[in-house]
C-alpha cells in the first residue's frame, strides 16, 4: 500500500527563492486518462521562477505546486489509457505537467508521458520534457525549420537553448546562438552550434549579417522579446519566421512593419502550459517517433548543469536566476 502523504516543495508566499519550503501534501489521485508517478527527479524551468514570483499562475485545475516536468515510475492509473499508450505500472517514464512536479508523487495525463529513453538515468530523463516539447512545438511546428535552413537561438546556453542547438543540428540546420559570455559561447559550439555570439560584447544583428553574408536567418527562437524584436525583424531572411516564447526583455516592441510585408515575414509565438492535453499529446508522439531514437543513439543528450536535493529547491532557483548555468538544473527526491 502506497503511503497517503508525500513531501512537496510549496510556495509559502510570492517572492524570492526563500519562499520555497519542503512541506507535506496528500497524495494526488489519478483520474480518467491519467497516471500516478512516484517521482525520482524534477526539472526546474524559468516558468517555475515566474510562478514563485506571482507572475505565472497555474492553469485552471492544475496543481498549485510548481514543477512542469518529472521522471519516475508509474504507480497506478487509468488502465485503458495506459494500455493504449503502451505503458504499464512499474514502467520508468518522464512527463510534461501543467504543475505539481516539485513533489514525491504527481499525476500526469497519460498522453503527456513518454518512456525514459534507453541509457538515461532519472536526472537526465527529468530534464527532457519541458524543453523538448517546447523546442519541437516552436522551432519545428510553428517555425517550420527545415534541413538546410539557418536557426538563430537567443540564449543558447539555457535549457531551451542547448536542446534547440542539438535538435536543429540533428535535423540538418545551421545554428547560430547568442550567449552572455565567451565561456558560454564555447560551450554552445561544443554542443554543435556553428556560430556563437557574445551578446554582451558584440551586436548580434551585425554578427548575423556578417555570418550569413547579408542573407539573414530563416528562423529565430526568441526568449527575450522587448527591444530585440526590431533587430530580429531586420535580420530575418525572406519568408523568415520569428517565434517568441518568453518576454524576459519586456512585452512592448516596435518594429518595421514594412519589412514584414516586403520579406513576407511571420512573427508568432506561443505558451505551452495552458494548451490542451491533446495538443501536448501530439507533440509527445512526434518526439517519440522523431527524437527519442536520436537520444537513444547518443546523437542528442540532455545537458545537466547541476542537481539539488528537493530540500534545497531555494538554492536551485537562486542558481537559475543567476544565469550562471549552461543546460538544466534538476531536483532529486
C-alpha positions as CSV (number, residue, x, y, z in Angstrom):
1,X,0.0,0.0,0.0
2,X,1.5,3.3,-1.0
3,X,1.7,6.0,1.7
4,X,-1.0,8.6,1.8
5,X,1.2,11.7,2.3
6,X,4.2,12.9,0.4
7,X,6.9,15.6,0.6
8,X,6.4,18.5,-1.7
9,X,8.1,21.9,-2.3
10,X,5.5,24.5,-1.6
11,X,5.3,28.3,-2.1
12,X,4.8,29.8,1.3
13,X,4.2,33.2,-0.4
14,X,5.2,35.0,-3.6
15,X,8.8,36.3,-3.6
16,X,12.4,35.3,-3.7
17,X,13.8,31.7,-3.6
18,X,13.4,31.6,0.2
19,X,9.6,31.2,-0.1
20,X,10.2,27.7,-1.3
21,X,9.8,25.2,1.6
22,X,9.6,21.5,1.9
23,X,6.1,20.5,3.3
24,X,3.7,17.6,3.3
25,X,0.7,17.1,1.0
26,X,-1.9,14.4,0.5
27,X,-1.1,12.0,-2.3
28,X,-2.7,13.1,-5.6
29,X,-5.2,10.6,-7.2
30,X,-5.1,9.8,-10.9
31,X,-8.3,10.4,-12.8
32,X,-9.6,9.4,-16.2
33,X,-6.8,9.4,-18.8
34,X,-4.1,10.0,-16.1
35,X,-1.5,8.1,-14.2
36,X,0.3,8.5,-10.9
37,X,4.1,8.8,-10.9
38,X,6.5,8.2,-8.0
39,X,8.9,11.0,-8.8
40,X,12.7,10.4,-8.8
41,X,13.7,13.8,-10.2
42,X,12.0,17.1,-11.1
43,X,13.3,19.5,-13.7
44,X,13.5,23.3,-13.0
45,X,12.4,25.8,-15.6
46,X,12.0,29.6,-15.9
47,X,8.2,29.4,-15.6
48,X,8.7,28.0,-12.1
49,X,10.6,31.1,-11.2
50,X,7.8,33.3,-12.6
51,X,5.2,31.3,-10.7
52,X,7.2,31.7,-7.5
53,X,7.2,35.5,-8.0
54,X,3.4,35.5,-8.6
55,X,3.7,36.3,-12.3
56,X,2.5,33.0,-13.8
57,X,-0.5,31.3,-12.2
58,X,-1.1,27.6,-12.9
59,X,-3.9,26.9,-15.4
60,X,-7.4,26.1,-14.0
61,X,-7.4,22.6,-12.5
62,X,-3.7,22.3,-12.3
63,X,-1.8,21.7,-9.0
64,X,-0.6,24.9,-7.2
65,X,2.8,23.3,-6.7
66,X,5.5,24.4,-9.1
67,X,7.1,21.9,-11.5
68,X,6.5,21.2,-15.2
69,X,8.5,18.0,-15.8
70,X,9.4,14.9,-13.9
71,X,10.9,11.4,-14.3
72,X,9.9,8.4,-12.2
73,X,8.0,5.2,-12.0
74,X,4.3,4.6,-12.9
75,X,2.4,3.6,-9.6
76,X,-1.2,3.4,-10.9
77,X,-3.5,4.9,-13.4
78,X,-6.2,4.7,-16.0
79,X,-5.5,1.1,-17.3
80,X,-7.3,1.6,-20.6
81,X,-5.4,4.8,-21.4
82,X,-2.1,3.3,-20.3
83,X,-2.6,0.2,-22.4
84,X,-3.4,2.3,-25.4
85,X,-0.1,4.2,-24.8
86,X,1.8,1.0,-24.2
87,X,2.6,1.9,-20.6
88,X,2.3,-0.3,-17.5
89,X,2.6,0.0,-13.8
90,X,6.3,-0.2,-12.9
91,X,7.5,1.5,-16.2
92,X,10.0,4.3,-16.0
93,X,8.6,7.4,-17.6
94,X,9.2,11.2,-18.0
95,X,6.2,13.5,-18.2
96,X,5.2,17.1,-19.0
97,X,2.9,18.6,-16.4
98,X,0.9,21.8,-16.0
99,X,2.1,21.9,-12.4
100,X,2.8,19.7,-9.4
101,X,6.2,18.4,-10.4
102,X,8.0,19.5,-7.2
103,X,6.7,16.5,-5.2
104,X,7.4,12.9,-4.4
105,X,4.3,11.9,-6.4
106,X,2.5,13.6,-9.2
107,X,-0.4,13.0,-11.6
108,X,0.1,13.4,-15.3
109,X,-2.1,12.9,-18.4
110,X,-1.1,9.6,-20.0
111,X,-0.8,11.4,-23.3
112,X,2.0,13.6,-21.9
113,X,4.1,10.7,-20.6
114,X,7.0,9.1,-22.5
115,X,9.1,6.1,-21.7
116,X,12.5,7.1,-20.4
117,X,14.9,6.7,-23.4
118,X,17.2,3.7,-23.0
119,X,20.5,4.6,-21.4
120,X,19.3,7.6,-19.5
121,X,19.1,8.0,-15.7
122,X,16.3,9.7,-13.9
123,X,18.0,13.1,-13.7
124,X,18.7,13.1,-17.4
125,X,15.1,12.0,-18.1
126,X,13.6,14.7,-15.9
127,X,15.5,17.3,-18.0
128,X,13.8,16.3,-21.2
129,X,10.0,17.1,-21.3
130,X,9.7,20.9,-20.9
131,X,12.5,21.9,-23.2
132,X,12.0,19.1,-25.8
133,X,8.2,19.7,-26.0
134,X,8.8,23.5,-26.2
135,X,11.5,23.3,-28.9
136,X,9.7,20.8,-31.0
137,X,6.4,22.8,-30.9
138,X,8.0,26.2,-31.6
139,X,11.0,25.5,-33.8
140,X,9.7,22.7,-36.0
141,X,5.9,23.1,-35.8
142,X,5.4,26.8,-35.6
143,X,8.8,27.9,-37.0
144,X,8.8,25.1,-39.6
145,X,12.6,24.8,-39.6
146,X,13.9,22.6,-42.4
147,X,17.2,21.0,-43.2
148,X,19.5,23.5,-45.0
149,X,17.9,26.5,-43.2
150,X,19.6,28.6,-40.5
151,X,18.3,29.0,-36.9
152,X,19.2,31.8,-34.5
153,X,18.7,30.9,-30.8
154,X,18.6,33.8,-28.4
155,X,20.1,32.3,-25.1
156,X,21.9,29.3,-26.4
157,X,23.2,28.1,-23.0
158,X,19.7,27.9,-21.4
159,X,17.9,24.6,-21.1
160,X,15.8,25.6,-24.1
161,X,18.9,26.7,-26.0
162,X,21.0,23.5,-25.5
163,X,18.0,21.5,-26.7
164,X,17.4,23.7,-29.7
165,X,21.1,23.5,-30.8
166,X,21.1,19.7,-30.7
167,X,17.7,19.1,-32.3
168,X,18.3,21.7,-35.1
169,X,21.7,20.3,-35.9
170,X,20.4,16.7,-35.8
171,X,17.8,17.7,-38.4
172,X,20.3,19.3,-40.8
173,X,20.0,23.0,-39.9
174,X,22.8,25.6,-39.4
175,X,22.7,27.0,-35.9
176,X,23.7,30.5,-34.6
177,X,23.3,31.3,-30.9
178,X,23.8,34.2,-28.6
179,X,25.1,33.8,-25.0
180,X,26.3,36.1,-22.3
181,X,30.0,35.1,-22.0
182,X,32.8,33.8,-24.1
183,X,32.8,30.6,-22.0
184,X,29.1,30.0,-22.6
185,X,29.7,30.6,-26.3
186,X,32.4,28.0,-26.3
187,X,30.1,25.5,-24.6
188,X,27.4,26.1,-27.2
189,X,29.9,25.5,-30.0
190,X,31.0,22.3,-28.3
191,X,27.3,21.2,-28.3
192,X,27.2,21.7,-32.1
193,X,26.4,25.4,-32.7
194,X,28.0,26.6,-35.9
195,X,28.5,30.2,-34.6
196,X,28.1,31.7,-31.1
197,X,27.8,35.5,-30.5
198,X,28.6,37.0,-27.1
199,X,25.7,39.5,-26.9
200,X,27.5,41.5,-24.1
201,X,30.4,42.4,-26.3
202,X,29.0,42.0,-29.9
203,X,25.9,43.3,-31.7
204,X,24.1,40.2,-32.5
205,X,22.3,41.7,-35.6
206,X,25.6,42.9,-37.1
207,X,27.2,39.5,-36.5
208,X,24.3,37.6,-38.0
209,X,24.5,39.8,-41.1
210,X,28.2,39.0,-41.3
211,X,27.8,35.3,-40.8
212,X,25.0,35.0,-43.3
213,X,26.7,37.4,-45.9
214,X,23.6,39.6,-45.5
215,X,21.0,37.0,-46.3
216,X,19.7,36.7,-42.7
217,X,18.4,33.7,-40.8
218,X,15.3,31.6,-41.6
219,X,14.0,31.1,-38.0
220,X,14.7,32.9,-34.7
221,X,13.8,31.3,-31.4
222,X,13.4,34.3,-29.0
223,X,13.1,34.3,-25.2
224,X,13.8,38.0,-24.8
225,X,11.3,40.0,-27.0
226,X,11.2,43.7,-26.0
227,X,13.8,45.7,-27.8
228,X,15.2,42.6,-29.5
229,X,12.2,42.3,-31.8
230,X,13.1,45.3,-34.0
231,X,16.6,43.9,-34.7
232,X,15.3,40.4,-35.2
233,X,12.9,41.5,-37.9
234,X,15.8,43.2,-39.6
235,X,17.9,40.0,-39.8
236,X,15.3,37.6,-40.9
237,X,15.7,36.2,-44.5
238,X,12.9,36.4,-46.9
239,X,10.0,34.2,-45.7
240,X,11.7,34.1,-42.3
241,X,9.9,33.2,-39.1
242,X,10.3,34.8,-35.6
243,X,9.0,32.7,-32.8
244,X,8.7,34.4,-29.4
245,X,8.4,32.0,-26.4
246,X,9.2,34.3,-23.5
247,X,9.4,38.1,-22.8
248,X,12.4,38.4,-20.4
249,X,13.1,41.8,-22.1
250,X,9.6,43.1,-21.8
251,X,6.3,42.9,-23.7
252,X,6.5,46.1,-25.6
253,X,8.1,46.0,-29.1
254,X,8.3,48.4,-32.1
255,X,9.5,47.1,-35.4
256,X,9.5,47.9,-39.1
257,X,6.2,46.5,-40.4
258,X,7.3,47.4,-43.9
259,X,10.0,44.7,-43.7
260,X,7.3,42.2,-42.6
261,X,5.4,42.9,-45.8
262,X,8.4,43.1,-48.2
263,X,10.1,40.0,-47.0
264,X,6.9,38.0,-46.2
265,X,7.9,37.5,-42.6
266,X,6.0,35.7,-39.9
267,X,6.1,37.0,-36.3
268,X,4.5,34.4,-34.0
269,X,4.8,32.9,-30.5
270,X,3.2,30.5,-28.0
271,X,3.0,29.4,-24.5
272,X,2.7,25.6,-23.9
273,X,1.5,25.3,-20.3
274,X,-2.2,26.2,-20.9
275,X,-2.6,24.2,-24.1
276,X,-5.0,21.2,-24.0
277,X,-3.8,17.6,-23.4
278,X,-4.5,16.6,-27.0
279,X,-2.1,19.3,-28.3
280,X,0.7,18.2,-25.9
281,X,0.0,14.6,-26.6
282,X,0.5,15.1,-30.4
283,X,3.9,16.7,-29.5
284,X,4.7,13.7,-27.3
285,X,4.0,11.3,-30.2
286,X,6.2,13.3,-32.6
287,X,9.1,13.3,-30.0
288,X,8.8,9.6,-29.5
289,X,8.9,9.0,-33.3
290,X,11.4,11.6,-34.3
291,X,13.6,12.4,-31.3
292,X,13.7,9.5,-28.9
293,X,15.7,7.4,-31.4
294,X,18.3,10.2,-31.6
295,X,18.6,10.3,-27.8
296,X,19.0,6.5,-27.6
297,X,21.6,6.6,-30.3
298,X,23.6,9.2,-28.3
299,X,23.5,11.8,-31.0
300,X,21.4,14.1,-28.7
301,X,21.9,14.2,-25.0
302,X,20.4,16.1,-22.1
303,X,22.8,18.7,-20.7
304,X,22.7,18.7,-16.9
305,X,24.4,21.6,-15.1
306,X,23.7,20.6,-11.6
307,X,21.3,18.7,-9.3
308,X,20.0,19.7,-5.9
309,X,18.1,17.8,-3.2
310,X,14.5,18.8,-3.1
311,X,15.0,20.4,0.3
312,X,17.4,22.8,-1.5
313,X,15.0,24.0,-4.1
314,X,15.7,27.6,-3.0
315,X,19.3,27.2,-3.9
316,X,18.4,25.7,-7.3
317,X,16.1,28.7,-8.0
318,X,18.9,31.1,-7.0
319,X,21.2,29.5,-9.5
320,X,18.5,29.6,-12.2
321,X,18.1,33.3,-11.6
322,X,21.8,34.0,-11.6
323,X,22.0,32.6,-15.2
324,X,25.5,31.2,-14.3
325,X,24.4,27.7,-15.6
326,X,24.6,26.0,-19.0
327,X,21.8,23.5,-19.5
328,X,19.4,22.1,-17.0
329,X,19.0,22.2,-13.2
330,X,17.2,19.3,-11.6
331,X,15.8,18.4,-8.2
332,X,16.2,14.9,-6.8
333,X,14.0,13.1,-4.4
